[in-house]
Amino acid sequence: MKADNPLGLRPEDAARFQLQGDVTTTPLYCTCNAYDTRLDRQVLLKLPTDATWQAWSAPVRERLIREARMLARVQHDHVSRVYDVIDSPAGPVLVLELPAGDLLEQRLLQGPLAVAETRRIGIAIAQGLAALHYEGVVYRAIGPQSVRLTAEGKVKLADFSFAKDFDGRPGGSSLNYRRGADPKLDRMLPPYPAPEQQAGSKAEPRSDVFALGCLLFRCLTGQDPFAEGAAAGVLPDVRSLRQEVPPELAGVLLKCLAYSPAGRYHTAQALAEALAQCPDAVPAGESRRRWLAYAATVVVIAGAVVAWTMRQPAREEIVYAPTYTAKRALLIGIDLCDEPGFAALNNAESDVRNVDSRLRALGWQTELLTGPQAGSGRIRKMLDRLGAQARRDDALLVYFAGHGEVGPSGDFSVIAHRDAAGATRVPAQWFADTLGFECCNAKHVLVVFDCCHAGAGKRIFDDAPLDRGRAAGAAIAAGQSGKDAPLLVRGWRGVLTSATRLEQARDGNGPVSPFCAAFCAALDPDGPAEKPGGFITVTGLHQQIELASLSAGRGSSDGQQLPQIFGTGDGLLVFHLRRN
């Protein structure tokens, strides 16, 4: 690199960016403040060192450029802007918002933060993470050195050195979190890797949730929760170190720090909402009662590797109305995906259009995603929005028609159209994370997987806390029989699949697949009602589809009959599809 162009920029870029001050070099990156003469603003330029760039293979270089452009699309108040990505002989150059304010690490040198300040920072970081996750990016480096506090009180996520795309595929981590080989590199590694990252697995959004829980623990206590790392520690108790922390906030941290990703908040947005509901102090006279309630949620399991989780507190008993406030459906159909090895389907998109027509005739509000519109990132956003906007007495239906896949670890994913971030998979767990009782207020939720190997996703709601509804006299007075009343006033989550875990779903040669044809026939608004009351339940729907499948000669090799159905909740499997 020349003295007048120490970053090795192309001539036109060297003319555009006037470097200010010295270049800071770490083992991985070079950074320098600069003035952008074209847009008249101060920026920070960041690019890999020569040694780092030369050591990376061509696929890794391509991924880094893709991830950089992905970050440039994120615009959020709590995420530092990536203004641009420019190419250079030394690798992709990030043109970043000039860092403002102090690092959170500097603030923590003065001691622990107030509860209210910690909660405010936690909400901001969680919301920023949610924006990154929506674009298919995991941050992987939450810690005191990655958060800035501005003079105006804003909280900003900065430094994207370890940010990486997340496509839903199982796989190994690109980072080695074992420390001790090189003290310089040790200081650069993210401070709070989740247990699955330490075990060598890929980071995912819930790994960021774990790291944020560790950071908030430090903000409240002045110390890290796990001195020896997550896999060797014991469940930390923030209230034993600082009693003025409200039990609600302590419970949120415990959930963030669950050893298994399934025990944590499944989305950063869900964590932000949980933090927003926590008080800043324990009301006078309630300390002992609430402390006992909080302490009862902690379970510590000792063994060769210590794991921990938080027992879910009993949910408040809810009496739902005997009708639906609204009925909303998200219908996703993909004939041709961008993933190699998956053949084009005949009728996935026409299937969901037929379901859309039938549901709208029954008064449902529907949203349809087909073809290139059904990208992985957009499906995740739509699921998040569907769950977040649901009201207590709503019914939600999600129908996916396309390809499904079981990964090496047994996790089931649906194959989406490739989105701008390059991701093509949506893990089935994402459906549960956004539509389970914990994150979604809707009374009834049905997820339909009409794809190969769909049976692998039928128990996605297994880990969701059960809702507790009960029959009410008001329901009977509203015209329901005593037998039917519990059906409409109890919460329920369920999955209906067109194939077992080991089976290929039948596409058929007509405009509608056999499974979807039976599904739509059962929804026919002019057809015979399942009961005199004029509604059809999921149980009845399942029976009708099963009869149609058997008459067509379908059956699985192990003797099980298709399709499969699984429900989580109180009482019978119920989801009123036809009429209130």
PyMOL commands that set and color helices and strands:
alter all, ss='L'
color gray80, all
select helices_A, chain A and resi 11-16+50-55+58-72+104-108+115-134+183-188+195-198+205-221+230-232+238-241+247-256+261-263+268-276+287-295+348-361+371-373+376-389+428-435+454-457+473-477+485-489+514-523+538-551
alter helices_A, ss='H'
color red, helices_A
select strands_A, chain A and resi 17-25+29-36+41-48+82-86+93-97+102-103+137-138+147-149+155-157+164-165+298-301+307-310+327-333+365-370+395-401+403-406+412-415+425-427+444-450+492-497+564-569
alter strands_A, ss='S'
color yellow, strands_A
deselect
rebuild
show_as cartoon
